[in-house]
Amino acid sequence: MLCFDVAQDDTAPSERPNRRRYNGCKPFNLTFSGIVQPMKLATIKDGTRDGQLAVVSRDLKTAVLADGIAPTLQRALDDWRFIAPQLEDLAQQLNADRAPRSFEFDPERCMAPLPRAYQWADGSAYVNHVELVRRARHAEMPASFWHEPLMYQGGSDDFLGPTDDIGLGSEEWGIDFEGEVAVITDDVPTGVTAEQAASHIRLVMLVNDVSLRNLIPAELAKGFGFLQSKSASSFSPVAVTPDELGDAWRDGKLNLPLQAIWNGVQVGHPDAGVDMVFSFPQLIAHLAKTRNARAGSIIGSGTVSNKDAKKGYTCIAEKRALEMIAEGEAKTPFMKFGDSIRIEMLDRASKSIFGAINQQVTQVTAPITPRPIRVRTNAAAQAAGTRGATESAGAVAGTANATGAGAGADAGEPPPSIASAPEAHPDTALGNAAPADAALPEEAPLHPLEHLEQAESKGDTD
């Protein structure tokens, strides 16, 4: 494995008091230039709320757990300047087929890249979509919609993974999908300009912002916005750094078609870079006008929509609006139980960038009692930074002898924070997990996913 000699940008080699060591290689200097190399990140299900961070190959065929660097994506975002270079190196090894403990990447094992987030703010950057919906109900659109973004605050405590079922109680709620693009930020200060906001975008991913259309009118009439009409959103298997997108990422927009495939039929492929009135930097600046947006904030584009109707649609509401404008009535029904939706984006070589959101709508007939969720304790989290293991005994390789496993579980535990994190790296507010000169044990670990398979057989994981 690797051996890093870690230093802050402004620290001379002779003054480096701390080292992060991985077995078996020559040390090298590690600094952060501010430019992140291309990489793809995912979160693997392991029975905890936040899963395990993994680096995924560019072709989406293999992955490797990043547990020796950061146990979760939120931890990586909390200390991005320190952790990102290590993830980049791991990504380079993986893409060169040199990463130890790599395994076949399976989207069905994925949670959302951020399974829960401090903030989920969804915009409506494609004003064409808003205009069509309002025209269909003979409502005039305010002129301000063209120069000031619409945005709502969505639930962020319980996102769906890319292949998780969309479980709902009634078809009468008007079940709809919404294909979107989203970004994840680092810490964004209050009053940031759009020009400054661009540098705070760390990752890009796809979204299915599930909407219950028949519940929306009554909620909006109350004047307090969406709540019940927006169920849990789902996200693509991987989130990618903007550099991974090449020249398709321009001016804070992703300039590629977004595919929506409903029950096996492609119903839309609008270009996400066309007719996007507000770029992601503009959406971020709007969000942060009066408050900070902390690391791990997710900002959505809103339904991707083109003025060219031949590009189809990425939500049923838009199709119904076009029918009402043209024929006076909506004919396309909303989703039914058993329906499937696939949302995906291909690069110019027709290769999937993020993997696919591929879900089925199912009926929930009774309240579901949440399964017990194992909580990453301080002892287990410390093991994550030093041994490449993050969970209590019997669930993750290498923690059989960890002390305090399973203790202090709190069903209301917030996303990883300073209070629950291992000791920080010196001179950083939120650091990586290992103490100075920590070394991996000599014993050979299990295959990275063996512990998950064992836990699944016992019913301990999702």
N, C-alpha and C positions, 0 to 999 in steps of 0.2 A: 504493500500500500504506500501512500504518500507521506512525506514528512515536510511540514510547512515551517518556515521561519517567518513569523508574523510580526509586522511592524506597522505603525501608523505612517502616513505619508511623510511626516516631517521628522521622523525619528532616525537618527544615524544608526548604522548596523551595530556599533559598539554599545549603544544605549538600549538595545532591545532586551527587556527583562523577562519577557515571556515567550514561550514557544508552544506551538501546537504540534504534536508529533503523531504521525501515523507510521506504522512499521515499514521499514525496508527500503527507504530511498534517500537520496542525497538531498539535504536541505536546500531551499532556494528562497530568495527574498520575495515577499508578497506585499504589494502596495496596491492602492486603488487609484486608478487614473481618472475616474469619473466616467469612463466609457465602458459599458457593460458589453461583453461579447455575447453573441447569440446563444441562447439556451432555452430549453423547454422544461417546465416544472409541473409536477403533479402531486396529489396527495393520495396516499394509499390507505384503504380502510384497514383499521387494526383494532376496532372495538372501542376506541376512545372518541371523544367529540372532535378532535382536531387532526386525527390521523397521523401518518408519517410522511414527511417530505421526501420526494424522489426526483431525481433528474432523469429526463426522458430523451432518448436519441432523436435526432432530427427526422428520421423516417418513422418514428413512433413504434418501432419494433421491440426495442429493449429499454430497460430502465435500471437504475441503481439507487438504493436508499441513500439519502444524504444525512443519515442520523448521526454520523460522526462530525458533522458540520453544524447542522441546525435540525432540531427534532421536528419542527413544523414550519410551514411557510410564513406564518405570522412572526415567528422568531427571526426568520431570515429578513423579513421586511423591517422589523424593529431595529436591526443593526446591519442594514444593507451594505454600507461601505466596507464593513469588515468581512461579512459573510459572502457577498456576491463574488469576489475573486476566487474564493474556494469552490463555490458552485460552478463557476466558469471552468476551472481546471478539471473538475470531475466530469463536466459535460464534454470537454475535449477528449478526455480519456475514453468516455463511453462511445463517442462518435468514431474514435479510432479503434474501437473494439479492444481496449486495454483496461477497462474498469473491472476491478475485482468485484465479485458478488453480484454481477449484473444478472438480470432475469428477463423473461419475456414480458413485455408490457401488455396489460389487459385492461381496457377501459372499464370493464365491469367491476374491477377491484377499486375503482377510483371514487373518491368523494369529490365534491367541488374543490377546485384548487385552494380556495379558502372556505372550509366547511361552515364557518361562521365568521362574521366580520364586525368590526366596530361600527361600520357605516356602509349602507347601500343606498345610494342616491341615483335615481334613474331620470334621465332627461328625456326630452322629445326634440332631438336635433333635426329630424326630418320633418320639416314643417308641412311638406306635402301631405303627409299622413294625417296630421291634425286638420288641415284644410279640407280634405276629402270627408273625414268623419263629420265635421261640422256642417259642410254643405249638404250631406245626406239628411241631416235633421233640420235643414233650413235655418241654421244658426250662423250669424255673421262672425267672422274671425277677427279679433282685435288686431290692429296694425302692429301693436307691440310684440306680437308673437314672432315677428320677423327679425327683431333686433334684441330681444331679451328672452333667454331660454326658459322653457317650462321645465320644472323638476319636482319630483316628489320623493319623500323619504320612505323607503320600503323596509320590511322586516328583514333583519340580517342575522338572526340568532340560529337559523335552522335552514340552510340551503340544501337543495337536492343535488345528488351526484348526476353525472351525465347519462346514466342508464337506469336511475331509480324511477320507479313508477310514480305517476302523478295521481295520488289517491285523493278522491273527492267524494262528497256526499250525494250530489244530485246533478244530473244532466241539465236540469232546469236552470242552473246557475249560469249557463251560457259559457261553456268551457272553450277557451281560446289559447293558442300559442302566440308568442311574439319573438321573432328572431332579432337579436340585437348583438352589438359589439360592446364590450366593456373594458375599462382599464382599471388597474390597481395602482395606487399611489404610495409614495413614502409620506413623510410629514410635510404637509402643505401649510404655510403660514397664512394668517389672516391678511386679506388685502392683496394677495398675490395677483399680478397681472397675467393675462393670457400668455404673453411671451415668456414670463418666468415659470408659469405652470407647466409648460412643456417638459421641463427638466425633472419634474416630479413624477412623471409616468414611468413606472417600473415594469409593468407587465400588461399584456393584452390577452383577452379571452372572449369567448362567445357566451351568449345568454339565451335562455328561454324564459322570458318573463311571463309566466302563466297568469292569465287574466280571466276573471269571471264576469263576463260582459253584462249579464242581466242583474248583477248586484251593484254595478257601478252607478247607475242613475240615482238611486236612493241615497247612496253614500255621498256622492258629490252634492246632492241637494242640501245636505246638512252643513256644507261649507267647511268640513274638516278634512277632506281628502280621502284617499284610499286606505282601507284596512282589510275588511273581509273580502273585498273584491280582488285582492292581490294575494294569492296563495304563495307557497314557497317557490322561489325562482330556482332554476337549475343552470349549471355552467358546464362548459366544455371540459373534456378530460384533462387538458393541459392549458396552462397559461404560458405565454412566450414573451421574451424580451422584445422590444420594438425592433432591434437590430436583426432579429430572426426573420422579420418580414421583408427585409431588403428595401427596394425602391417602392414596394407597395405601401409602405408607411411614409406618407408625405403630408406635411402641413397639419400634423395632428389628426390625420384621418387614415383609415385603412381602405385602400383603393383596390378592392377585389369583390367579386360577387359573393353574396351569401345565399346558400341554397336552403330552401325549405321543402321538405318531402313529407307529405301528409298521406298516410296509408299507402305508402309505396309510390305515390305519384308526385313528381316535382311540380309544385304550385307557384314557386317563385325563385328568382335568382337575381334580385336587384343588386346593383353595385353599391357597396357601403360607402364609397368615396364620392359618389355622385349625389347631388341634391341634399347633402348634409350641410345644413345652414350654419350650424355651430360646431366647431371642431372640439375635440376633447380638451385641449387647453382652455378654450372658452368656457366649456362646461365646468371645469375645475375652478376657474376664476369666479364663476357665478356662485358655486357652492361655498367658496372660501371668502366671499365678500365681507362677512361679518363674524367669521369664526374660523378656527383652525380645522383642518381635516387631517386626522392622524394616520400614521402608517397603517396600511391595510384597508383604507377606504376604497370602496368600489364605486365607480361612476359609469352608468350605462348610457348608451346612445339614444335609447328609445327605438321603436320599431323601424327597421331599415326599410326605406320606401323610395322609389323612383317615380318621377312624373310620367315616364314612359310606361304605360300600362302593359306593354308586351313583356316587361320584366317580371310580371306576376306580383305575388304578395307574400309577405312573411308573417301575416296575421290574418285571421278570417274576418275580423271587423272591417279591414280595408276592402276586402273583396265584397262584402255585403254593402259597404258604402257605395262602391262603384255600381252595384246592381240597383241600389235605390235611386241614384242619380240618373242612371240610364233608363230604368224600367219602372221606377216608382215603388218597387218592393224588393226586399232582400230574399234571395232564394237559396243561398248556400247555408246549410245548417252549421251550427257550432259542433264541437267534437262530442263524440259519444263514448261510452265506456267500451274499451277494447280498441279504440283508435290509437294509431301510433304517429309520432312526429319525429323527424330527423332534421337537425339543423347542423350545417357543416360549411366550411369554407376551404376551397382548394387553391393552391398556388398556380402560377402560370404553367407549371409542368403537370397540372392535374393531380397533385399530391395533397393529401389532407394536411392542413397546418396545425389545427388544434385537436384533431380527432373529432368525432361526431357526438353531439347530444342526440341520444336515441332512446326515446321514452314511450311508454304506453300509459293511457288513461285507465285507471281502475276505480272501482267503487268501494268506498269505505262505508260499511253498513252500521258500525257501532264504534263508540270511542275506543281508541287504541291506547292501551297502557304502554308507555315508553319502556323499552327494555333497559335493564340496568346498564349503565355506561361506566366502564373503567376510567379512572382519572389518573393522569400522569402525575405522580407524586414527585416531591423534590429529589428523593433518592433515585427514582427512575429517570427523572430528567437529567440528573447529574451523570447517570450512566449513559444517557443518550449522547452527551458531549464527549465522553471519554472512551466509550467502548463500542459505540454504534448500536446501542440497545436502548429502548425507551419505555418499556412497559413492565408490569409486574410479573412475578414468576409464572412460568408456564405459558405466557402469551408472546413474549419476544425473546429471541435468542440472546443469551449472555446475561440475563438478569435473575437467574435462579438464586443467586446468593445476595441479591440487592436487599438492603434493609429498608423497612418501612413500606414495602410494596403494598399498595391498596389502602394505606392508612390515610385518613383525613379526606376521604372522598366528599365532594360537595357537588350536589346535583345542580347547583346554581352557579358553578364556577364560570367566571368570565373567560374570554380569550386569554392566551398566555400574556402575562404581565411581568413587571419588575418583581412584584412580590412573590410570584410563584416560579420565577426563573432561576436557573443556576447562577453562580457567581459571574458577574460581568467581566468582560475583557477590560483591562485598564484603559482609562482615558476615553471610554465610550459610555453612553448613557445606558444602552442595552447591549450586552456583549454576548460572545459565544460561550460555550458551556464548560470548557476544560480548564483546570488549573494549570499552572506552569509545569512544563515537562511531563505532562500526563502521557502515558504510553498505553497502547492497546495490549491486551493480554496475548500470550503466545498461542493459546489453544485455538484450533481451527473452529470458526463459527459455523452455525447451521447455514444452509442456503437462506438467503434473505427472506424468502416467503414461506419457509417451512413452518416457522412459528405461527404464522397466520393460518395456514392450513390446519395445523394441530388445534388451534383455538377454535376455528370454524367447526371442526368435527365435534367439539364440546359445546357448541352453541354460544360461544363467548364473543363473537364478532358480529358486525352488521351483515 
